[in-house]
Amino acid sequence: MASKLKAPEPNELWPKVLGHGPKLAFVDGQVVIRLSSHENHYTVGQGEGEAALLATYTTQITAESHDSLTMAGRHVTGWLLLDATGQLLARLASDDEVVYPRNQVEAFAALAGLKIKDWGEVPVTRIDKLLAPTDGKGVTRQRISRREWVIALAVAGGILFSWPFASQITFSTERQRALIIFLLGVGGFLFAGIGLALGRLAAKLPPLPIYVSCGVPAAGFAAASLYVQFANLAIWKLTTEQTGAALLGIAAEFAAIIFWSRIQRAGISAEKRQSKLDLH
């Protein structure tokens, strides 16, 4: 006889779809947040750093958001755990589904002594600012944006592709050696520029053809890079390692085109929405 799936206890709050958010429990005056094997405890109270409020909101992810790489264009529902001063304690969920059933949230909040506040529609910049890491003294630390990650990927791909060919140049002086390093940098930025330019052009096309036409080659060149290493293959005057690096660089450029087109597409959508608002 098949056993029934475990259901949440009266003092627990689970997401509608397991994995879309952490499980919450109220135990011994504390809110316990469990996600996978990680567990955090927050004492319920009105002091600084004590759990006092469950806040929910909806927002539209834009190209400028820190979530833009994977969630651009999505309208998401989020839940936050805050203290009485409005300081963020935990981000519980951010998804385009209703993560926690409202009636179950209300029951859990009543049991734990938490207030519930619905912020309604808020700009994503407010959420990003709230989620920004601090140095422990309230001063916001800067973090790498999705755009910067993609640019770094494109430059790294360009360097990986350029290095095998630049290394074929023989040098006998330190000045000549510096020239090779310079060529590596130029090659990296040159190929990165080409990849990002193609990504901007691809943003004007439907997403699916771009994902297929760039995703398949990216996966193919990455697999080929691994294959030449195991099969000890090489092309032209390159070594096995150099051949693998060149193929991996090409794979990175195709991947950068996909991610950059996604960011640019979200930016175009945001501009259109703003234009409509300006007309009204």
C-alpha positions in Angstrom: 0.0 0.0 0.0 1.5 3.3 -1.1 2.3 5.7 1.7 0.8 9.2 1.7 3.0 12.2 1.1 3.8 14.1 4.3 1.6 17.2 4.7 2.6 20.4 6.5 1.9 20.6 10.2 -0.4 23.4 11.6 2.7 25.4 12.5 4.3 25.2 9.1 3.9 27.1 5.8 4.9 25.3 2.6 5.0 26.7 -1.0 2.3 25.3 -3.3 5.0 23.8 -5.5 7.8 22.4 -3.4 11.1 23.9 -4.4 9.6 27.2 -5.5 10.3 28.6 -2.1 11.5 27.6 1.4 9.4 25.9 4.0 8.6 27.9 7.1 7.9 26.8 10.6 7.1 28.5 13.9 9.0 26.7 16.7 9.7 27.9 20.2 9.0 31.6 19.4 11.2 31.5 16.2 10.5 31.5 12.5 12.5 28.7 11.0 13.2 28.9 7.3 14.3 25.6 5.6 15.5 25.4 2.1 17.1 22.1 1.1 19.7 21.3 3.8 20.0 25.0 4.9 18.1 26.3 7.9 17.9 29.8 9.4 16.2 30.9 12.7 14.7 34.3 13.4 13.2 35.2 16.8 9.8 36.8 16.5 9.6 40.3 18.1 9.8 44.0 17.5 13.5 44.5 17.9 16.1 45.0 15.3 16.8 41.7 13.5 13.7 40.0 14.9 11.0 38.7 12.5 8.0 41.0 12.6 6.5 41.3 9.1 5.7 39.2 6.0 5.5 41.4 2.9 4.3 40.4 -0.5 4.6 42.3 -3.8 4.4 41.9 -7.5 6.9 43.4 -10.0 8.1 43.3 -13.6 11.6 42.2 -14.1 13.4 44.6 -16.4 16.8 44.6 -18.2 18.3 46.7 -15.4 17.4 44.2 -12.6 19.9 41.9 -11.1 17.5 39.0 -12.1 17.4 40.1 -15.7 19.6 37.3 -17.1 17.2 34.5 -16.2 13.9 36.3 -15.5 13.7 39.3 -17.8 10.2 40.2 -18.9 8.5 38.1 -16.2 5.9 39.4 -13.9 6.7 37.9 -10.5 5.2 37.6 -7.1 7.6 37.8 -4.1 7.6 37.3 -0.4 9.9 38.8 2.1 10.5 38.5 5.9 11.3 41.8 7.5 12.0 43.2 11.0 10.0 46.0 12.6 12.3 48.6 11.1 11.9 47.4 7.6 15.3 45.6 7.4 15.3 42.6 5.2 15.8 39.3 7.0 15.1 36.8 4.2 13.8 36.7 0.7 11.4 33.8 0.7 10.4 33.5 -2.9 10.1 35.3 -6.2 8.2 33.5 -8.9 5.5 34.1 -11.5 3.2 31.8 -9.6 1.3 32.3 -6.4 4.1 30.7 -4.3 2.2 30.6 -0.9 -1.6 30.3 -0.7 -2.8 33.5 0.9 -5.1 31.8 3.4 -2.3 29.6 4.6 0.0 32.6 5.0 -2.6 34.4 7.1 -3.0 31.3 9.3 0.8 31.0 9.8 1.2 34.7 10.5 -1.6 34.6 13.1 0.1 31.7 14.8 3.6 33.2 14.8 2.5 36.7 15.7 3.6 38.3 12.4 2.0 41.1 10.5 1.2 40.8 6.8 1.6 43.7 4.4 0.7 43.7 0.7 2.9 46.2 -1.2 1.0 45.7 -4.4 2.9 46.6 -7.6 6.3 48.0 -6.9 9.2 48.9 -9.3 11.9 46.2 -9.5 14.5 48.9 -8.6 13.0 49.1 -5.1 13.3 45.3 -4.7 16.9 45.3 -6.0 17.8 48.0 -3.5 16.2 46.2 -0.6 18.0 43.0 -1.6 21.4 44.7 -2.1 24.1 43.2 0.3 25.5 45.5 2.9 28.8 45.7 4.8 27.1 45.1 8.1 26.9 48.8 8.8 24.0 49.6 6.5 26.3 50.6 3.6 25.3 48.9 0.3 28.0 46.8 -1.4 28.1 46.9 -5.1 27.6 43.5 -6.8 28.2 42.4 -10.4 25.2 42.8 -12.6 24.0 40.3 -15.2 25.2 42.6 -18.0 28.7 42.6 -16.6 28.7 38.8 -16.3 27.7 38.4 -19.9 30.4 40.9 -21.0 33.0 39.0 -19.0 31.8 35.8 -20.6 32.2 37.3 -24.1 35.7 38.7 -23.3 36.8 35.4 -21.8 35.6 33.5 -24.9 37.5 35.9 -27.1 40.7 35.4 -25.1 40.3 31.6 -25.2 40.0 31.8 -28.9 42.8 34.2 -29.5 45.4 32.6 -27.1 46.2 29.5 -29.2 46.9 31.6 -32.3 48.8 34.4 -30.6 51.0 31.8 -28.9 52.3 30.7 -32.3 54.3 33.9 -32.5 57.8 33.4 -31.4 59.6 36.0 -29.3 63.1 36.5 -28.0 62.7 39.7 -26.0 60.4 40.9 -23.3 59.1 43.6 -25.6 57.9 40.9 -28.0 56.4 39.0 -25.2 54.5 42.1 -24.1 53.2 42.3 -27.7 51.6 38.9 -27.5 49.9 39.8 -24.2 48.6 42.9 -26.0 47.3 40.9 -28.9 45.5 38.6 -26.5 43.7 41.6 -25.0 42.8 43.0 -28.4 41.6 39.6 -29.6 39.5 39.1 -26.5 37.7 42.5 -26.8 37.4 42.2 -30.6 35.6 38.9 -30.5 33.6 40.0 -27.5 32.5 43.1 -29.5 31.5 40.9 -32.4 29.5 38.6 -30.1 27.7 41.4 -28.3 26.9 43.2 -31.6 25.4 40.0 -32.9 23.4 39.6 -29.7 22.0 43.1 -30.1 20.9 42.3 -33.6 19.4 38.9 -32.5 17.3 40.8 -29.9 15.1 41.9 -32.8 14.3 38.3 -33.7 12.0 35.8 -31.9 13.7 34.1 -29.0 13.3 30.5 -30.0 15.3 30.7 -33.3 18.1 32.4 -31.4 18.1 29.8 -28.7 18.3 27.0 -31.3 20.7 28.6 -33.8 23.1 29.7 -31.0 22.4 27.1 -28.3 23.1 24.1 -30.5 26.5 25.4 -31.7 27.4 26.5 -28.2 26.7 23.0 -26.9 28.4 21.4 -29.9 31.7 23.4 -29.6 31.8 22.8 -25.8 31.4 19.1 -26.4 34.0 19.2 -29.1 36.4 20.9 -26.7 36.0 18.1 -24.3 36.3 15.5 -27.0 39.7 16.7 -28.4 41.1 16.6 -24.8 40.1 13.0 -24.3 41.0 11.9 -27.9 44.3 13.9 -27.8 43.4 15.6 -31.1 44.8 18.9 -32.5 44.5 21.0 -35.6 47.0 23.1 -37.6 50.0 23.8 -35.4 48.0 23.9 -32.2 48.4 21.5 -29.3 45.5 19.5 -27.9 45.1 22.1 -25.1 45.2 25.0 -27.5 42.6 23.4 -29.8 40.3 22.7 -26.9 40.7 26.3 -25.7 39.8 27.7 -29.2 36.7 25.5 -29.4 35.6 26.5 -25.9 36.1 30.2 -26.8 33.7 29.8 -29.7 31.2 28.1 -27.5 31.4 30.9 -25.0 30.7 33.5 -27.7 27.6 31.7 -28.9 26.4 31.5 -25.3 27.1 35.2 -24.9 25.0 36.0 -27.9 22.0 34.2 -26.4 22.3 36.0 -23.0 23.0 39.4 -24.5 20.0 39.2 -26.9 17.8 38.3 -23.9 19.0 41.3 -22.0 18.6 43.6 -25.0 15.1 42.2 -25.8 14.0 43.0 -22.2 15.4 46.5 -22.6 13.4 47.0 -25.8 10.2 45.7 -24.1 10.8 48.1 -21.2 11.2 51.1 -23.6 8.0 50.2 -25.4 6.1 50.0 -22.1 7.5 53.4 -21.0 6.5 54.9 -24.3 3.0 53.8 -23.8 2.9 55.3 -20.4 4.3 58.5 -21.7 1.5 58.7 -24.3 -1.0 58.5 -21.5 
